[in-house]
Amino acid sequence: MSALVAALHPDRLSRFIAVAREEGIGLAFRKARQKLSHLRTGQVPSSLGHAASGRGSRSAGRFALSGLWSDLAQSGAFHGAAAPAVLRKTRNVAMIGDLNLPQCRKYRVEQMDEIWGAEGASYRFAHYEDVPRCLDILQTASHLTLYRLGRGDLLTMYLYEARRLGLPVLYDIDDPLFSVAAYQTYSNMSVVPSALKDHFLAEAPLYAEAMNLADIVSVSTPGLAEHAALHSARPTLVRRNFADRATLEAGKRAMACASRDAEAFTVAVASGSKGHEADFALIRESIASFLAASKNRRLLVLGHLDMEDWDGLQGQIETHPFRNYDEYLEVLARADCAVMPLTDDLFNQCKSAVRVVDAFAAGVPAVVSNVGDLAAPIEVCRSGYVVEGPEGWCRALDRMASDRKATAKMRCAARQDIESRWSARVDWPVVDPELGHWLWG
């Protein structure tokens, strides 16, 4: 198989699209060129998989397990006597998913170790293209979770094997990737090439199909649960993003080393991709007016935002690119508050409060749009503000800047709330208790 054919396989195209959506089209092309170079030199195996080899196996056909399945069927051992969840008193959860996006991997995959641990279960995860590891964790699992995957040959193989083994299957997703309606009206799609947007729209039914092949669905917000119910009759529960131990420790370290200007009031805004320009546009004039009102006001920009043409305010603006998570929190902790604007469209109505979680972990109160789940962790006037309209942003920021003692109390409250209510727990508001029922029956 040529390197180009391997690079154009749907699994790799899906990964390219995910990176473009989350990190920008430029970075996606750079990663794609690097991957193609690796494929040409044989450093990366094809995602198509190869035939299973070994004693007793014949032609693997379309799937890596085809030969094994044939052998098991002929020997009368295709299905076990009972499902592992019935036979065992222990629970072992396997997670197979798309692990390419760092934020998604952290909040939807890695931190589940704490949730399943609190439920008395062991937990292992694998990238869906790592076929040997995926098949290995399936063999020792009692339950399977699939994360952020569209329908394809690899998903089909894992599901078929899971059903052969008698594993209950949960499908987890944290964006409405299954929704043509959400993509078609998503304001951030304005910066994406039309051909790429068309591809997102074409892929949406594949995510919906994958979701409908599971027994139960979990999502990151109540809004996403409501929208998912329009595309699936499967029971749907909410498992919100939360602050795991690593996040709380990173936030504590950031707070300890934060150097804050005692004279200046600093507002932070974070943007994970260039697609979020549409969100920042909602408050651009409000932020400009806020900065212009005093030379002791600062804007701290983390990530991807176009900060040109600010008419004399450039000296009050400080920009930092995203590096790793610890460094991101260290910069964020220098701010007196963080602003999180979000355009009100169907896609964003499904968005989680992950940026609020980050800010609270670093002891930074938040001012947010009343869109999606952003308002959920915020107790108004205690840990932040929920605002609507340009005037709301100006009022909230002016109030915080004019009463620094009250804002300092909000910093403490934000950290207290993330520890007490939005850390790992197996009940509401983080986890629907039905998740435990799915695990133990």
VENURCOR-V204008 format. One record per residue. N is the residue number from 0. RES is the residue in one letter. PHI is phi in whole degrees, 0 to 359 (999 if undefined). PSI is psi in whole degrees, 0 to 359 (999 if undefined). BURIAL is b if it has 9 or more other C-alpha atoms within 8 Angstrom, else e. Layout:
# VENURCOR-V204008
n:N res:RES phi:PHI psi:PSI burial:BURIAL
n:N res:RES phi:PHI psi:PSI burial:BURIAL
This chain:
# VENURCOR-V204008
n:0 res:M phi:999 psi:132 burial:e
n:1 res:S phi:289 psi:156 burial:e
n:2 res:A phi:299 psi:323 burial:b
n:3 res:L phi:294 psi:318 burial:e
n:4 res:V phi:298 psi:316 burial:e
n:5 res:A phi:297 psi:320 burial:b
n:6 res:A phi:293 psi:331 burial:b
n:7 res:L phi:268 psi:6 burial:e
n:8 res:H phi:299 psi:144 burial:b
n:9 res:P phi:307 psi:325 burial:e
n:10 res:D phi:298 psi:319 burial:e
n:11 res:R phi:286 psi:325 burial:b
n:12 res:L phi:297 psi:321 burial:b
n:13 res:S phi:297 psi:321 burial:e
n:14 res:R phi:292 psi:320 burial:b
n:15 res:F phi:302 psi:316 burial:b
n:16 res:I phi:296 psi:319 burial:b
n:17 res:A phi:297 psi:316 burial:b
n:18 res:V phi:295 psi:319 burial:b
n:19 res:A phi:299 psi:320 burial:b
n:20 res:R phi:292 psi:319 burial:b
n:21 res:E phi:268 psi:328 burial:b
n:22 res:E phi:239 psi:357 burial:b
n:23 res:G phi:104 psi:149 burial:b
n:24 res:I phi:293 psi:326 burial:b
n:25 res:G phi:298 psi:312 burial:e
n:26 res:L phi:294 psi:324 burial:b
n:27 res:A phi:299 psi:318 burial:b
n:28 res:F phi:292 psi:324 burial:b
n:29 res:R phi:296 psi:318 burial:e
n:30 res:K phi:293 psi:324 burial:e
n:31 res:A phi:295 psi:318 burial:b
n:32 res:R phi:297 psi:320 burial:e
n:33 res:Q phi:295 psi:318 burial:e
n:34 res:K phi:296 psi:319 burial:b
n:35 res:L phi:297 psi:321 burial:b
n:36 res:S phi:298 psi:318 burial:e
n:37 res:H phi:295 psi:320 burial:b
n:38 res:L phi:296 psi:319 burial:b
n:39 res:R phi:296 psi:329 burial:b
n:40 res:T phi:264 psi:4 burial:e
n:41 res:G phi:78 psi:18 burial:e
n:42 res:Q phi:276 psi:343 burial:e
n:43 res:V phi:233 psi:127 burial:e
n:44 res:P phi:289 psi:153 burial:e
n:45 res:S phi:296 psi:144 burial:e
n:46 res:S phi:282 psi:357 burial:b
n:47 res:L phi:287 psi:339 burial:e
n:48 res:G phi:85 psi:162 burial:e
n:49 res:H phi:234 psi:165 burial:e
n:50 res:A phi:297 psi:141 burial:b
n:51 res:A phi:292 psi:135 burial:b
n:52 res:S phi:241 psi:167 burial:e
n:53 res:G phi:129 psi:171 burial:e
n:54 res:R phi:301 psi:131 burial:e
n:55 res:G phi:91 psi:346 burial:e
n:56 res:S phi:269 psi:146 burial:b
n:57 res:R phi:247 psi:212 burial:e
n:58 res:S phi:299 psi:130 burial:e
n:59 res:A phi:282 psi:342 burial:b
n:60 res:G phi:65 psi:220 burial:e
n:61 res:R phi:285 psi:330 burial:e
n:62 res:F phi:245 psi:150 burial:b
n:63 res:A phi:298 psi:334 burial:b
n:64 res:L phi:264 psi:3 burial:b
n:65 res:S phi:303 psi:316 burial:b
n:66 res:G phi:296 psi:316 burial:b
n:67 res:L phi:298 psi:316 burial:b
n:68 res:W phi:301 psi:318 burial:b
n:69 res:S phi:298 psi:316 burial:e
n:70 res:D phi:297 psi:316 burial:b
n:71 res:L phi:296 psi:320 burial:b
n:72 res:A phi:296 psi:316 burial:b
n:73 res:Q phi:291 psi:332 burial:e
n:74 res:S phi:268 psi:4 burial:e
n:75 res:G phi:74 psi:23 burial:e
n:76 res:A phi:239 psi:25 burial:e
n:77 res:F phi:293 psi:316 burial:b
n:78 res:H phi:250 psi:143 burial:e
n:79 res:G phi:283 psi:173 burial:b
n:80 res:A phi:293 psi:325 burial:e
n:81 res:A phi:202 psi:160 burial:e
n:82 res:A phi:294 psi:148 burial:b
n:83 res:P phi:305 psi:323 burial:b
n:84 res:A phi:296 psi:337 burial:b
n:85 res:V phi:274 psi:320 burial:e
n:86 res:L phi:284 psi:327 burial:e
n:87 res:R phi:258 psi:153 burial:e
n:88 res:K phi:270 psi:346 burial:e
n:89 res:T phi:264 psi:164 burial:e
n:90 res:R phi:233 psi:131 burial:b
n:91 res:N phi:231 psi:110 burial:b
n:92 res:V phi:264 psi:128 burial:b
n:93 res:A phi:256 psi:135 burial:b
n:94 res:M phi:243 psi:124 burial:b
n:95 res:I phi:240 psi:125 burial:b
n:96 res:G phi:197 psi:183 burial:b
n:97 res:D phi:273 psi:110 burial:b
n:98 res:L phi:256 psi:17 burial:b
n:99 res:N phi:284 psi:333 burial:e
n:100 res:L phi:267 psi:116 burial:b
n:101 res:P phi:305 psi:314 burial:e
n:102 res:Q phi:295 psi:317 burial:e
n:103 res:C phi:295 psi:318 burial:b
n:104 res:R phi:299 psi:317 burial:b
n:105 res:K phi:296 psi:308 burial:b
n:106 res:Y phi:275 psi:337 burial:b
n:107 res:R phi:250 psi:344 burial:b
n:108 res:V phi:243 psi:297 burial:b
n:109 res:E phi:295 psi:318 burial:e
n:110 res:Q phi:286 psi:351 burial:b
n:111 res:M phi:294 psi:344 burial:b
n:112 res:D phi:302 psi:324 burial:b
n:113 res:E phi:286 psi:322 burial:b
n:114 res:I phi:293 psi:310 burial:b
n:115 res:W phi:293 psi:325 burial:b
n:116 res:G phi:298 psi:320 burial:b
n:117 res:A phi:294 psi:336 burial:b
n:118 res:E phi:270 psi:4 burial:e
n:119 res:G phi:78 psi:25 burial:e
n:120 res:A phi:245 psi:151 burial:b
n:121 res:S phi:273 psi:164 burial:b
n:122 res:Y phi:209 psi:132 burial:b
n:123 res:R phi:223 psi:147 burial:b
n:124 res:F phi:225 psi:162 burial:b
n:125 res:A phi:206 psi:149 burial:b
n:126 res:H phi:290 psi:140 burial:b
n:127 res:Y phi:297 psi:338 burial:b
n:128 res:E phi:275 psi:349 burial:e
n:129 res:D phi:275 psi:78 burial:e
n:130 res:V phi:301 psi:313 burial:e
n:131 res:P phi:302 psi:316 burial:e
n:132 res:R phi:291 psi:319 burial:e
n:133 res:C phi:303 psi:314 burial:b
n:134 res:L phi:292 psi:327 burial:b
n:135 res:D phi:295 psi:312 burial:e
n:136 res:I phi:289 psi:335 burial:b
n:137 res:L phi:296 psi:322 burial:b
n:138 res:Q phi:292 psi:335 burial:e
n:139 res:T phi:255 psi:6 burial:e
n:140 res:A phi:272 psi:154 burial:b
n:141 res:S phi:255 psi:338 burial:b
n:142 res:H phi:217 psi:151 burial:b
n:143 res:L phi:236 psi:134 burial:b
n:144 res:T phi:244 psi:133 burial:b
n:145 res:L phi:250 psi:129 burial:b
n:146 res:Y phi:241 psi:123 burial:b
n:147 res:R phi:56 psi:43 burial:b
n:148 res:L phi:244 psi:140 burial:b
n:149 res:G phi:266 psi:167 burial:b
n:150 res:R phi:295 psi:133 burial:b
n:151 res:G phi:191 psi:178 burial:b
n:152 res:D phi:299 psi:319 burial:e
n:153 res:L phi:294 psi:316 burial:b
n:154 res:L phi:299 psi:317 burial:b
n:155 res:T phi:301 psi:317 burial:b
n:156 res:M phi:295 psi:315 burial:b
n:157 res:Y phi:295 psi:319 burial:b
n:158 res:L phi:294 psi:318 burial:e
n:159 res:Y phi:297 psi:318 burial:e
n:160 res:E phi:293 psi:321 burial:b
n:161 res:A phi:298 psi:319 burial:b
n:162 res:R phi:292 psi:323 burial:b
n:163 res:R phi:299 psi:321 burial:b
n:164 res:L phi:278 psi:351 burial:b
n:165 res:G phi:78 psi:34 burial:b
n:166 res:L phi:268 psi:130 burial:b
n:167 res:P phi:297 psi:143 burial:b
n:168 res:V phi:237 psi:128 burial:b
n:169 res:L phi:247 psi:137 burial:b
n:170 res:Y phi:250 psi:126 burial:b
n:171 res:D phi:244 psi:138 burial:b
n:172 res:I phi:208 psi:148 burial:b
n:173 res:D phi:235 psi:10 burial:b
n:174 res:D phi:216 psi:154 burial:b
n:175 res:P phi:282 psi:57 burial:b
n:176 res:L phi:295 psi:343 burial:b
n:177 res:F phi:273 psi:359 burial:b
n:178 res:S phi:248 psi:113 burial:b
n:179 res:V phi:297 psi:319 burial:b
n:180 res:A phi:298 psi:319 burial:e
n:181 res:A phi:292 psi:317 burial:b
n:182 res:Y phi:294 psi:318 burial:b
n:183 res:Q phi:295 psi:334 burial:e
n:184 res:T phi:249 psi:8 burial:b
n:185 res:Y phi:286 psi:118 burial:b
n:186 res:S phi:297 psi:328 burial:e
n:187 res:N phi:288 psi:349 burial:b
n:188 res:M phi:289 psi:351 burial:b
n:189 res:S phi:295 psi:338 burial:e
n:190 res:V phi:265 psi:359 burial:e
n:191 res:V phi:266 psi:136 burial:b
n:192 res:P phi:306 psi:144 burial:e
n:193 res:S phi:301 psi:324 burial:e
n:194 res:A phi:295 psi:323 burial:e
n:195 res:L phi:289 psi:320 burial:b
n:196 res:K phi:299 psi:318 burial:b
n:197 res:D phi:300 psi:324 burial:e
n:198 res:H phi:292 psi:319 burial:e
n:199 res:F phi:303 psi:315 burial:b
n:200 res:L phi:296 psi:321 burial:b
n:201 res:A phi:291 psi:329 burial:e
n:202 res:E phi:281 psi:339 burial:b
n:203 res:A phi:306 psi:314 burial:b
n:204 res:P phi:299 psi:333 burial:b
n:205 res:L phi:290 psi:325 burial:b
n:206 res:Y phi:290 psi:319 burial:b
n:207 res:A phi:298 psi:320 burial:b
n:208 res:E phi:295 psi:317 burial:b
n:209 res:A phi:298 psi:318 burial:b
n:210 res:M phi:300 psi:321 burial:b
n:211 res:N phi:281 psi:353 burial:b
n:212 res:L phi:272 psi:349 burial:e
n:213 res:A phi:274 psi:171 burial:b
n:214 res:D phi:275 psi:328 burial:b
n:215 res:I phi:210 psi:154 burial:b
n:216 res:V phi:239 psi:140 burial:b
n:217 res:S phi:237 psi:143 burial:b
n:218 res:V phi:224 psi:171 burial:b
n:219 res:S phi:268 psi:347 burial:b
n:220 res:T phi:213 psi:157 burial:b
n:221 res:P phi:300 psi:324 burial:b
n:222 res:G phi:296 psi:320 burial:b
n:223 res:L phi:291 psi:325 burial:b
n:224 res:A phi:298 psi:318 burial:b
n:225 res:E phi:296 psi:320 burial:e
n:226 res:H phi:286 psi:324 burial:b
n:227 res:A phi:297 psi:328 burial:b
n:228 res:A phi:295 psi:340 burial:b
n:229 res:L phi:281 psi:346 burial:e
n:230 res:H phi:244 psi:354 burial:b
n:231 res:S phi:207 psi:142 burial:b
n:232 res:A phi:268 psi:1 burial:e
n:233 res:R phi:292 psi:145 burial:b
n:234 res:P phi:304 psi:134 burial:e
n:235 res:T phi:235 psi:129 burial:b
n:236 res:L phi:235 psi:165 burial:b
n:237 res:V phi:254 psi:130 burial:b
n:238 res:R phi:231 psi:99 burial:b
n:239 res:R phi:289 psi:157 burial:b
n:240 res:N phi:291 psi:145 burial:b
n:241 res:F phi:215 psi:177 burial:b
n:242 res:A phi:266 psi:105 burial:b
n:243 res:D phi:281 psi:180 burial:b
n:244 res:R phi:302 psi:318 burial:e
n:245 res:A phi:298 psi:320 burial:e
n:246 res:T phi:295 psi:315 burial:b
n:247 res:L phi:296 psi:321 burial:b
n:248 res:E phi:291 psi:319 burial:e
n:249 res:A phi:297 psi:320 burial:b
n:250 res:G phi:295 psi:320 burial:b
n:251 res:K phi:296 psi:318 burial:b
n:252 res:R phi:296 psi:320 burial:b
n:253 res:A phi:296 psi:318 burial:b
n:254 res:M phi:296 psi:323 burial:b
n:255 res:A phi:292 psi:328 burial:e
n:256 res:C phi:254 psi:5 burial:e
n:257 res:A phi:292 psi:130 burial:b
n:258 res:S phi:254 psi:107 burial:e
n:259 res:R phi:253 psi:137 burial:e
n:260 res:D phi:289 psi:116 burial:e
n:261 res:A phi:294 psi:334 burial:e
n:262 res:E phi:271 psi:321 burial:e
n:263 res:A phi:271 psi:147 burial:e
n:264 res:F phi:259 psi:121 burial:b
n:265 res:T phi:249 psi:128 burial:b
n:266 res:V phi:252 psi:130 burial:b
n:267 res:A phi:255 psi:144 burial:b
n:268 res:V phi:223 psi:131 burial:b
n:269 res:A phi:243 psi:139 burial:b
n:270 res:S phi:223 psi:115 burial:b
n:271 res:G phi:284 psi:344 burial:b
n:272 res:S phi:204 psi:164 burial:b
n:273 res:K phi:294 psi:342 burial:b
n:274 res:G phi:295 psi:345 burial:b
n:275 res:H phi:273 psi:8 burial:b
n:276 res:E phi:303 psi:323 burial:b
n:277 res:A phi:296 psi:325 burial:b
n:278 res:D phi:291 psi:312 burial:b
n:279 res:F phi:295 psi:331 burial:b
n:280 res:A phi:301 psi:334 burial:e
n:281 res:L phi:298 psi:328 burial:b
n:282 res:I phi:241 psi:6 burial:b
n:283 res:R phi:304 psi:312 burial:e
n:284 res:E phi:293 psi:323 burial:b
n:285 res:S phi:296 psi:318 burial:b
n:286 res:I phi:293 psi:319 burial:b
n:287 res:A phi:298 psi:317 burial:b
n:288 res:S phi:295 psi:321 burial:b
n:289 res:F phi:297 psi:315 burial:b
n:290 res:L phi:293 psi:319 burial:b
n:291 res:A phi:294 psi:339 burial:e
n:292 res:A phi:287 psi:341 burial:e
n:293 res:S phi:199 psi:138 burial:e
n:294 res:K phi:290 psi:347 burial:e
n:295 res:N phi:266 psi:23 burial:e
n:296 res:R phi:243 psi:138 burial:b
n:297 res:R phi:231 psi:153 burial:b
n:298 res:L phi:240 psi:125 burial:b
n:299 res:L phi:251 psi:114 burial:b
n:300 res:V phi:256 psi:125 burial:b
n:301 res:L phi:244 psi:117 burial:b
n:302 res:G phi:106 psi:220 burial:b
n:303 res:H phi:254 psi:100 burial:b
n:304 res:L phi:213 psi:142 burial:b
n:305 res:D phi:277 psi:109 burial:e
n:306 res:M phi:252 psi:27 burial:e
n:307 res:E phi:276 psi:164 burial:e
n:308 res:D phi:60 psi:54 burial:e
n:309 res:W phi:253 psi:16 burial:e
n:310 res:D phi:46 psi:67 burial:e
n:311 res:G phi:85 psi:358 burial:e
n:312 res:L phi:261 psi:0 burial:b
n:313 res:Q phi:303 psi:327 burial:e
n:314 res:G phi:292 psi:346 burial:e
n:315 res:Q phi:258 psi:6 burial:b
n:316 res:I phi:244 psi:131 burial:b
n:317 res:E phi:237 psi:129 burial:b
n:318 res:T phi:244 psi:145 burial:e
n:319 res:H phi:221 psi:130 burial:e
n:320 res:P phi:286 psi:156 burial:e
n:321 res:F phi:290 psi:136 burial:e
n:322 res:R phi:241 psi:250 burial:e
n:323 res:N phi:256 psi:174 burial:e
n:324 res:Y phi:295 psi:317 burial:e
n:325 res:D phi:299 psi:317 burial:b
n:326 res:E phi:292 psi:324 burial:e
n:327 res:Y phi:300 psi:314 burial:b
n:328 res:L phi:292 psi:326 burial:b
n:329 res:E phi:298 psi:319 burial:b
n:330 res:V phi:288 psi:317 burial:b
n:331 res:L phi:300 psi:322 burial:b
n:332 res:A phi:295 psi:345 burial:b
n:333 res:R phi:284 psi:346 burial:b
n:334 res:A phi:276 psi:154 burial:b
n:335 res:D phi:275 psi:333 burial:b
n:336 res:C phi:201 psi:164 burial:b
n:337 res:A phi:237 psi:138 burial:b
n:338 res:V phi:254 psi:141 burial:b
n:339 res:M phi:223 psi:81 burial:b
n:340 res:P phi:282 psi:150 burial:b
n:341 res:L phi:211 psi:125 burial:b
n:342 res:T phi:295 psi:146 burial:b
n:343 res:D phi:270 psi:90 burial:e
n:344 res:D phi:225 psi:173 burial:b
n:345 res:L phi:299 psi:320 burial:b
n:346 res:F phi:297 psi:312 burial:b
n:347 res:N phi:289 psi:337 burial:b
n:348 res:Q phi:295 psi:346 burial:b
n:349 res:C phi:261 psi:358 burial:b
n:350 res:K phi:288 psi:149 burial:b
n:351 res:S phi:271 psi:176 burial:b
n:352 res:A phi:261 psi:35 burial:b
n:353 res:V phi:299 psi:324 burial:b
n:354 res:R phi:292 psi:327 burial:e
n:355 res:V phi:293 psi:319 burial:b
n:356 res:V phi:303 psi:313 burial:b
n:357 res:D phi:301 psi:312 burial:b
n:358 res:A phi:296 psi:313 burial:b
n:359 res:F phi:297 psi:324 burial:b
n:360 res:A phi:299 psi:328 burial:b
n:361 res:A phi:268 psi:9 burial:b
n:362 res:G phi:71 psi:36 burial:b
n:363 res:V phi:241 psi:119 burial:b
n:364 res:P phi:293 psi:159 burial:b
n:365 res:A phi:235 psi:145 burial:b
n:366 res:V phi:244 psi:119 burial:b
n:367 res:V phi:228 psi:158 burial:b
n:368 res:S phi:288 psi:151 burial:b
n:369 res:N phi:273 psi:62 burial:b
n:370 res:V phi:226 psi:142 burial:b
n:371 res:G phi:63 psi:217 burial:b
n:372 res:D phi:257 psi:14 burial:b
n:373 res:L phi:302 psi:325 burial:b
n:374 res:A phi:281 psi:345 burial:b
n:375 res:A phi:304 psi:314 burial:e
n:376 res:P phi:281 psi:352 burial:b
n:377 res:I phi:267 psi:128 burial:b
n:378 res:E phi:259 psi:110 burial:e
n:379 res:V phi:303 psi:135 burial:e
n:380 res:C phi:75 psi:350 burial:e
n:381 res:R phi:258 psi:311 burial:b
n:382 res:S phi:236 psi:2 burial:b
n:383 res:G phi:162 psi:194 burial:b
n:384 res:Y phi:222 psi:146 burial:b
n:385 res:V phi:248 psi:121 burial:b
n:386 res:V phi:233 psi:161 burial:b
n:387 res:E phi:221 psi:136 burial:b
n:388 res:G phi:81 psi:156 burial:e
n:389 res:P phi:303 psi:322 burial:b
n:390 res:E phi:295 psi:325 burial:e
n:391 res:G phi:296 psi:320 burial:b
n:392 res:W phi:295 psi:315 burial:b
n:393 res:C phi:298 psi:316 burial:b
n:394 res:R phi:297 psi:315 burial:e
n:395 res:A phi:296 psi:314 burial:b
n:396 res:L phi:291 psi:319 burial:b
n:397 res:D phi:298 psi:320 burial:b
n:398 res:R phi:296 psi:317 burial:e
n:399 res:M phi:290 psi:322 burial:b
n:400 res:A phi:289 psi:330 burial:b
n:401 res:S phi:275 psi:344 burial:e
n:402 res:D phi:231 psi:80 burial:e
n:403 res:R phi:293 psi:329 burial:e
n:404 res:K phi:295 psi:317 burial:e
n:405 res:A phi:295 psi:322 burial:e
n:406 res:T phi:294 psi:323 burial:b
n:407 res:A phi:298 psi:322 burial:b
n:408 res:K phi:294 psi:324 burial:b
n:409 res:M phi:295 psi:325 burial:b
n:410 res:R phi:300 psi:314 burial:b
n:411 res:C phi:295 psi:319 burial:b
n:412 res:A phi:295 psi:321 burial:b
n:413 res:A phi:300 psi:314 burial:b
n:414 res:R phi:294 psi:319 burial:b
n:415 res:Q phi:299 psi:317 burial:e
n:416 res:D phi:293 psi:322 burial:b
n:417 res:I phi:291 psi:328 burial:b
n:418 res:E phi:286 psi:319 burial:b
n:419 res:S phi:273 psi:328 burial:e
n:420 res:R phi:241 psi:337 burial:e
n:421 res:W phi:237 psi:27 burial:b
n:422 res:S phi:260 psi:186 burial:b
n:423 res:A phi:298 psi:123 burial:b
n:424 res:R phi:203 psi:156 burial:b
n:425 res:V phi:252 psi:29 burial:b
n:426 res:D phi:219 psi:180 burial:e
n:427 res:W phi:292 psi:143 burial:e
n:428 res:P phi:268 psi:4 burial:e
n:429 res:V phi:274 psi:311 burial:b
n:430 res:V phi:232 psi:132 burial:b
n:431 res:D phi:293 psi:127 burial:b
n:432 res:P phi:303 psi:341 burial:b
n:433 res:E phi:297 psi:340 burial:e
n:434 res:L phi:297 psi:320 burial:b
n:435 res:G phi:293 psi:325 burial:b
n:436 res:H phi:294 psi:322 burial:e
n:437 res:W phi:298 psi:323 burial:e
n:438 res:L phi:287 psi:315 burial:e
n:439 res:W phi:257 psi:346 burial:e
n:440 res:G phi:81 psi:999 burial:e
